[in-house]
Amino acid sequence: MLGAAAAQQYPAAAPAATAPAGTEKSIEGTVKSLDASGKMLTLQDGTQLMIPADVKISRTELKAGANVKVSYEEKGGLKVVKNLEVKQ
């Protein structure tokens, strides 16, 4: 019976998440296009990145041929931009 009491004193650890939420990745590339809404950026290599409203960038700088450095998170199968920098 002592073993049962000891087990109650040391509860099991909470299960760990399988992947850390918010793991950022980064990519550099050349802009191929920006959709009319200004929310979907496509790079020359075909990578598509969704730009949320809270990411403040100058959409006029995101023209075809511009070089960019992007950090993003994958959420629900989409690459969601966290930070976007247009390189000069």
PyRosetta script that sets phi, psi and omega in degrees:
from pyrosetta import init, pose_from_sequence

init()
pose = pose_from_sequence("MLGAAAAQQYPAAAPAATAPAGTEKSIEGTVKSLDASGKMLTLQDGTQLMIPADVKISRTELKAGANVKVSYEEKGGLKVVKNLEVKQ")
pose.set_psi(1, -28.4)
pose.set_omega(1, 178.6)
pose.set_phi(2, -60.6)
pose.set_psi(2, -37.7)
pose.set_omega(2, 179.2)
pose.set_phi(3, -60.5)
pose.set_psi(3, -39.5)
pose.set_omega(3, 179.9)
pose.set_phi(4, -65.7)
pose.set_psi(4, -40.0)
pose.set_omega(4, 178.8)
pose.set_phi(5, -65.6)
pose.set_psi(5, -39.5)
pose.set_omega(5, 179.7)
pose.set_phi(6, -64.5)
pose.set_psi(6, -38.4)
pose.set_omega(6, 179.9)
pose.set_phi(7, -64.1)
pose.set_psi(7, -34.1)
pose.set_omega(7, -179.8)
pose.set_phi(8, -72.5)
pose.set_psi(8, -25.8)
pose.set_omega(8, 179.7)
pose.set_phi(9, -75.1)
pose.set_psi(9, -24.5)
pose.set_omega(9, -176.6)
pose.set_phi(10, -121.0)
pose.set_psi(10, 84.6)
pose.set_omega(10, -178.4)
pose.set_phi(11, -65.6)
pose.set_psi(11, 154.0)
pose.set_omega(11, 179.6)
pose.set_phi(12, -63.2)
pose.set_psi(12, 147.4)
pose.set_omega(12, 177.8)
pose.set_phi(13, -67.8)
pose.set_psi(13, 148.9)
pose.set_omega(13, 176.9)
pose.set_phi(14, -65.4)
pose.set_psi(14, 143.1)
pose.set_omega(14, -179.7)
pose.set_phi(15, -64.3)
pose.set_psi(15, 140.5)
pose.set_omega(15, -179.6)
pose.set_phi(16, -81.9)
pose.set_psi(16, 150.9)
pose.set_omega(16, 176.4)
pose.set_phi(17, -66.8)
pose.set_psi(17, 146.5)
pose.set_omega(17, -177.9)
pose.set_phi(18, -71.6)
pose.set_psi(18, -33.1)
pose.set_omega(18, 177.0)
pose.set_phi(19, -141.0)
pose.set_psi(19, 139.8)
pose.set_omega(19, -179.3)
pose.set_phi(20, -63.4)
pose.set_psi(20, 127.8)
pose.set_omega(20, 176.1)
pose.set_phi(21, -69.1)
pose.set_psi(21, 137.8)
pose.set_omega(21, 177.9)
pose.set_phi(22, 86.6)
pose.set_psi(22, 23.9)
pose.set_omega(22, 176.2)
pose.set_phi(23, -74.0)
pose.set_psi(23, 114.5)
pose.set_omega(23, -177.8)
pose.set_phi(24, -88.8)
pose.set_psi(24, 143.2)
pose.set_omega(24, 173.7)
pose.set_phi(25, -122.2)
pose.set_psi(25, 164.7)
pose.set_omega(25, 177.6)
pose.set_phi(26, -136.9)
pose.set_psi(26, 156.2)
pose.set_omega(26, -179.1)
pose.set_phi(27, -149.1)
pose.set_psi(27, 147.2)
pose.set_omega(27, 172.7)
pose.set_phi(28, -120.9)
pose.set_psi(28, 143.7)
pose.set_omega(28, 179.9)
pose.set_phi(29, -172.8)
pose.set_psi(29, -173.9)
pose.set_omega(29, -179.3)
pose.set_phi(30, -109.9)
pose.set_psi(30, 133.9)
pose.set_omega(30, -179.0)
pose.set_phi(31, -68.0)
pose.set_psi(31, 129.4)
pose.set_omega(31, 173.2)
pose.set_phi(32, -95.2)
pose.set_psi(32, -46.3)
pose.set_omega(32, 179.9)
pose.set_phi(33, -162.5)
pose.set_psi(33, 162.2)
pose.set_omega(33, 174.2)
pose.set_phi(34, -131.0)
pose.set_psi(34, 126.9)
pose.set_omega(34, -176.9)
pose.set_phi(35, -66.2)
pose.set_psi(35, 166.8)
pose.set_omega(35, -175.0)
pose.set_phi(36, -59.5)
pose.set_psi(36, -30.6)
pose.set_omega(36, 179.8)
pose.set_phi(37, -78.7)
pose.set_psi(37, -13.9)
pose.set_omega(37, -178.9)
pose.set_phi(38, 76.6)
pose.set_psi(38, 16.9)
pose.set_omega(38, -177.0)
pose.set_phi(39, -107.3)
pose.set_psi(39, -19.8)
pose.set_omega(39, -177.6)
pose.set_phi(40, -120.8)
pose.set_psi(40, 115.0)
pose.set_omega(40, -178.9)
pose.set_phi(41, -102.4)
pose.set_psi(41, 131.0)
pose.set_omega(41, 177.4)
pose.set_phi(42, -116.7)
pose.set_psi(42, 129.4)
pose.set_omega(42, 177.9)
pose.set_phi(43, -91.8)
pose.set_psi(43, 164.8)
pose.set_omega(43, -179.0)
pose.set_phi(44, -56.2)
pose.set_psi(44, -32.4)
pose.set_omega(44, -178.7)
pose.set_phi(45, -80.6)
pose.set_psi(45, 1.8)
pose.set_omega(45, 178.9)
pose.set_phi(46, 95.2)
pose.set_psi(46, -6.7)
pose.set_omega(46, 178.3)
pose.set_phi(47, -63.3)
pose.set_psi(47, 129.1)
pose.set_omega(47, 177.6)
pose.set_phi(48, -110.1)
pose.set_psi(48, 133.0)
pose.set_omega(48, -177.1)
pose.set_phi(49, -127.1)
pose.set_psi(49, 130.6)
pose.set_omega(49, 178.2)
pose.set_phi(50, -91.4)
pose.set_psi(50, 127.0)
pose.set_omega(50, -178.7)
pose.set_phi(51, -101.5)
pose.set_psi(51, 107.5)
pose.set_omega(51, 178.6)
pose.set_phi(52, -71.1)
pose.set_psi(52, 159.5)
pose.set_omega(52, -176.7)
pose.set_phi(53, -60.9)
pose.set_psi(53, -27.3)
pose.set_omega(53, -177.2)
pose.set_phi(54, -79.4)
pose.set_psi(54, -6.1)
pose.set_omega(54, 175.2)
pose.set_phi(55, -89.0)
pose.set_psi(55, 113.2)
pose.set_omega(55, -176.0)
pose.set_phi(56, -91.1)
pose.set_psi(56, 111.3)
pose.set_omega(56, 177.3)
pose.set_phi(57, -141.6)
pose.set_psi(57, 160.0)
pose.set_omega(57, 176.5)
pose.set_phi(58, -86.2)
pose.set_psi(58, 105.4)
pose.set_omega(58, -177.7)
pose.set_phi(59, -61.7)
pose.set_psi(59, -25.6)
pose.set_omega(59, 179.4)
pose.set_phi(60, -67.7)
pose.set_psi(60, -26.4)
pose.set_omega(60, 177.9)
pose.set_phi(61, -77.4)
pose.set_psi(61, -18.0)
pose.set_omega(61, -177.4)
pose.set_phi(62, -88.1)
pose.set_psi(62, 58.7)
pose.set_omega(62, 179.3)
pose.set_phi(63, -99.0)
pose.set_psi(63, 162.2)
pose.set_omega(63, 179.7)
pose.set_phi(64, -54.0)
pose.set_psi(64, 133.0)
pose.set_omega(64, 179.6)
pose.set_phi(65, 96.8)
pose.set_psi(65, -14.5)
pose.set_omega(65, 179.2)
pose.set_phi(66, -70.3)
pose.set_psi(66, 141.3)
pose.set_omega(66, 176.1)
pose.set_phi(67, -92.6)
pose.set_psi(67, 133.0)
pose.set_omega(67, -176.9)
pose.set_phi(68, -131.7)
pose.set_psi(68, 154.7)
pose.set_omega(68, 170.5)
pose.set_phi(69, -121.5)
pose.set_psi(69, 124.5)
pose.set_omega(69, -173.4)
pose.set_phi(70, -127.2)
pose.set_psi(70, 134.3)
pose.set_omega(70, 167.5)
pose.set_phi(71, -108.9)
pose.set_psi(71, 139.4)
pose.set_omega(71, -174.5)
pose.set_phi(72, -148.6)
pose.set_psi(72, 165.6)
pose.set_omega(72, 173.2)
pose.set_phi(73, -122.0)
pose.set_psi(73, 145.7)
pose.set_omega(73, 175.3)
pose.set_phi(74, -90.4)
pose.set_psi(74, 122.8)
pose.set_omega(74, -179.6)
pose.set_phi(75, -136.0)
pose.set_psi(75, 119.5)
pose.set_omega(75, 177.3)
pose.set_phi(76, 57.6)
pose.set_psi(76, 35.1)
pose.set_omega(76, 178.9)
pose.set_phi(77, 83.8)
pose.set_psi(77, -1.4)
pose.set_omega(77, 178.6)
pose.set_phi(78, -106.9)
pose.set_psi(78, 147.9)
pose.set_omega(78, 172.2)
pose.set_phi(79, -91.9)
pose.set_psi(79, 106.3)
pose.set_omega(79, -175.1)
pose.set_phi(80, -99.2)
pose.set_psi(80, 119.5)
pose.set_omega(80, -176.3)
pose.set_phi(81, -65.3)
pose.set_psi(81, 132.3)
pose.set_omega(81, 173.4)
pose.set_phi(82, -103.3)
pose.set_psi(82, -39.0)
pose.set_omega(82, -179.4)
pose.set_phi(83, -149.1)
pose.set_psi(83, 138.1)
pose.set_omega(83, -179.3)
pose.set_phi(84, -135.6)
pose.set_psi(84, 130.5)
pose.set_omega(84, -179.0)
pose.set_phi(85, -127.6)
pose.set_psi(85, 125.8)
pose.set_omega(85, 174.7)
pose.set_phi(86, -87.9)
pose.set_psi(86, 122.5)
pose.set_omega(86, -177.6)
pose.set_phi(87, -89.5)
pose.set_psi(87, 139.1)
pose.set_omega(87, -179.3)
pose.set_phi(88, -87.7)
pose.dump_pdb("model.pdb")
